[in-house]
Amino acid sequence: MEILVNGEPRRFEGSLTVADLLESMGLAQRRVAVEVNREIVPRSQHGRHPLKQSDRVEVVFAIGGG
């Protein structure tokens, strides 16, 4: 399956959830916001939200400061 992640095409074999994607990117423990096809996926749903062929995923880092 091929999906777009932050505008870059990525290919994966087999089924994939948002949590799987974040793990493969080394971001499983990071504070990130994830949007799939312009809809926010809550962190509580990452493990249950399947990704499909041609999905557009945006991963945004939460950065604190002051």
C-alpha contacts under 8 A as a table, 3 or more apart, distances in Angstrom:
res1	aa1	res2	aa2	distance
1	M	11	R	5.62
1	M	12	F	5.26
1	M	13	E	6.08
1	M	14	G	7.19
1	M	52	K	7.23
1	M	53	Q	5.16
1	M	54	S	7.67
2	E	9	P	6.62
2	E	10	R	5.54
2	E	11	R	4.34
2	E	12	F	6.27
2	E	53	Q	5.51
2	E	54	S	5.86
2	E	55	D	7.95
3	I	9	P	5.74
3	I	10	R	5.51
3	I	11	R	6.53
3	I	52	K	7.45
3	I	53	Q	5.88
3	I	54	S	4.66
3	I	55	D	5.08
3	I	56	R	6.10
3	I	57	V	7.43
4	L	7	G	5.43
4	L	8	E	5.19
4	L	9	P	4.40
4	L	10	R	6.02
4	L	54	S	6.76
4	L	55	D	6.33
4	L	56	R	4.80
4	L	57	V	5.93
5	V	8	E	5.18
5	V	9	P	6.28
5	V	10	R	6.76
5	V	56	R	6.23
5	V	57	V	4.79
5	V	58	E	5.78
5	V	59	V	7.37
6	N	56	R	7.74
6	N	57	V	6.19
6	N	58	E	4.79
6	N	59	V	6.46
7	G	56	R	7.67
7	G	57	V	7.98
7	G	58	E	7.73
12	F	16	L	7.77
15	S	50	P	7.39
15	S	51	L	7.43
16	L	20	D	5.79
16	L	21	L	6.73
16	L	50	P	5.83
16	L	51	L	5.61
16	L	52	K	7.82
17	T	20	D	5.04
17	T	21	L	6.30
17	T	46	H	6.70
17	T	47	G	5.92
17	T	48	R	6.50
17	T	49	H	5.35
17	T	50	P	4.23
17	T	51	L	5.42
18	V	21	L	5.06
18	V	22	L	6.25
18	V	46	H	4.86
18	V	47	G	6.26
18	V	48	R	7.72
18	V	49	H	5.90
18	V	50	P	6.52
18	V	51	L	6.65
19	A	22	L	5.15
19	A	23	E	6.16
19	A	28	A	6.90
19	A	46	H	4.86
19	A	47	G	4.90
20	D	23	E	5.06
20	D	24	S	6.19
20	D	47	G	7.39
21	L	24	S	5.13
21	L	25	M	6.30
22	L	25	M	5.05
22	L	26	G	6.22
22	L	27	L	4.92
22	L	28	A	5.06
23	E	26	G	5.08
23	E	27	L	5.69
23	E	28	A	4.73
24	S	27	L	7.57
25	M	28	A	7.74
26	G	29	Q	7.91
27	L	30	R	5.13
27	L	32	V	7.89
30	R	61	F	7.79
31	R	61	F	6.26
31	R	62	A	5.64
32	V	59	V	6.46
32	V	60	V	5.43
32	V	61	F	4.49
32	V	62	A	5.47
33	A	40	I	7.43
33	A	41	V	7.70
33	A	42	P	7.81
33	A	43	R	7.69
33	A	59	V	5.81
33	A	60	V	5.14
33	A	61	F	6.44
33	A	62	A	7.08
34	V	40	I	5.86
34	V	41	V	5.70
34	V	42	P	7.54
34	V	43	R	7.99
34	V	57	V	7.01
34	V	58	E	5.74
34	V	59	V	4.73
34	V	60	V	6.47
35	E	38	R	5.61
35	E	39	E	5.13
35	E	40	I	4.23
35	E	41	V	5.70
35	E	57	V	5.62
35	E	58	E	5.10
35	E	59	V	6.59
36	V	39	E	5.31
36	V	40	I	6.41
36	V	41	V	6.82
36	V	55	D	6.67
36	V	56	R	5.66
36	V	57	V	4.55
36	V	58	E	6.55
37	N	55	D	6.17
37	N	56	R	5.07
37	N	57	V	6.36
38	R	56	R	7.79
38	R	57	V	7.98
41	V	45	Q	6.39
41	V	46	H	6.72
41	V	49	H	7.69
42	P	45	Q	5.38
42	P	46	H	6.72
43	R	46	H	5.26
44	S	47	G	7.44
45	Q	48	R	5.24
45	Q	49	H	5.84
46	H	49	H	5.41
47	G	50	P	7.95
51	L	55	D	6.54
52	K	55	D	5.65
